[in-house]
Amino acid sequence: MDKPLVTIKYKTANGSEICVEVSTPVKELLEQSTRQIQSQRRQDRRHLDYVDFIDGLTDTAMMNPQEDIADLVIRMESYQRLHAAINQLSDIQRRRLTLNFIDNLTHRQIAEIEGVDQAAIGRSIKRALNQLCKLLAE
């Protein structure tokens, strides 16, 4: 007996939608693969190499030669302090700040991804920002 087929919808890069019919085990395998890819992407964003970050600042400085070298050094030190402070946050706070400020997701979208209450996301991000302010003030 053939296993029943289920329809999976995918969005393409240009925004259109395609539908594919697959068996239930294939669907489960694809969903598991998608979760693993998303998890790896989140992990990659959390563990950005600081050297690449500094290289990016250096490239920016070269494209903006009118910036005084002293200003660049001060800015790089500020970014280094911010990076160190962010690394002192919990994994959850770091992830939520990244999703909110880097990926530009709303509190509601983050809550849907994590399966928690939207207000909890707001409180978590607010606590993380307060903690960052304290760490940077030291």
C-alpha positions in Angstrom: 0.0 0.0 0.0 1.3 3.4 -1.0 1.9 5.9 1.8 -0.3 9.1 1.5 1.4 12.1 0.1 1.5 15.5 1.8 2.0 18.9 0.2 4.9 21.1 1.3 5.0 24.8 0.4 8.3 26.6 -0.2 9.0 30.2 -0.9 11.6 30.8 -3.5 14.2 33.6 -3.5 12.1 35.8 -5.7 9.1 35.5 -3.3 7.0 33.1 -5.4 5.6 29.9 -3.8 6.0 26.3 -5.0 4.2 23.2 -3.8 5.8 19.7 -3.7 4.1 16.5 -2.8 6.2 14.0 -0.8 5.6 11.1 1.5 5.2 11.7 5.3 8.7 10.3 6.2 10.3 12.5 3.5 8.4 15.6 4.9 9.6 14.8 8.4 13.2 14.4 7.2 13.0 17.7 5.3 11.6 19.5 8.4 14.4 18.0 10.6 16.9 19.2 8.1 15.4 22.7 8.0 15.6 22.8 11.9 19.2 21.7 11.8 20.1 24.4 9.2 18.3 27.1 11.2 20.0 26.0 14.4 23.4 26.1 12.7 22.7 29.6 11.3 21.8 30.8 14.8 24.9 29.2 16.2 27.1 30.8 13.5 25.7 34.2 14.2 26.4 33.8 17.9 30.0 32.8 17.3 31.1 35.4 14.8 34.8 35.7 14.7 35.9 39.0 16.2 38.8 39.2 13.8 36.4 39.3 10.9 34.5 42.0 12.7 37.7 44.1 13.1 38.7 43.4 9.5 35.3 44.8 8.4 36.0 48.0 10.5 39.4 48.3 8.8 37.8 48.0 5.4 35.3 50.6 6.3 38.1 53.0 7.5 39.9 52.5 4.2 36.8 53.4 2.3 36.4 56.5 4.5 39.9 58.1 4.5 38.8 61.4 5.9 38.2 59.8 9.2 41.0 60.5 11.6 43.0 57.4 12.7 42.5 58.3 16.4 38.7 58.3 15.8 39.0 54.9 14.2 41.0 53.5 17.1 38.5 54.9 19.6 35.6 53.4 17.6 37.3 50.0 17.3 38.0 50.0 21.1 34.3 50.8 21.7 33.2 48.0 19.4 35.6 45.6 21.1 34.2 46.6 24.5 30.6 46.1 23.2 31.6 42.7 21.7 33.1 41.6 25.0 30.0 42.8 26.9 27.6 40.9 24.6 29.7 37.8 25.1 28.9 38.0 28.8 25.2 37.8 28.2 23.4 34.4 28.4 23.0 32.5 25.1 19.2 33.3 25.2 19.8 37.0 25.6 22.5 37.1 22.9 20.2 35.2 20.5 17.2 37.4 21.2 19.3 40.6 20.8 20.7 39.3 17.5 17.3 38.3 16.2 15.9 41.7 17.2 18.7 44.1 16.2 20.6 42.3 13.5 17.9 40.2 11.8 15.3 43.0 12.5 12.6 40.6 13.8 9.8 41.9 16.0 9.2 40.7 19.5 6.2 38.8 18.2 8.2 37.1 15.5 10.9 36.0 18.0 8.2 34.8 20.3 6.7 32.6 17.5 10.1 31.2 16.7 10.9 30.3 20.3 7.4 29.3 21.3 7.2 31.8 24.2 5.1 34.8 25.2 5.8 38.0 23.3 6.0 39.9 26.7 8.7 37.5 27.8 10.8 38.4 24.8 10.4 42.1 25.5 11.4 41.7 29.1 14.4 39.5 28.2 15.6 42.1 25.6 15.1 44.9 28.1 17.1 43.1 30.8 19.8 42.3 28.3 20.1 46.0 27.3 20.2 47.1 30.9 22.9 44.5 31.6 24.9 45.7 28.6 24.6 49.3 29.9 26.0 48.2 33.3 28.8 46.2 31.7 29.8 49.1 29.5 29.7 51.6 32.3 32.3 49.6 34.3 
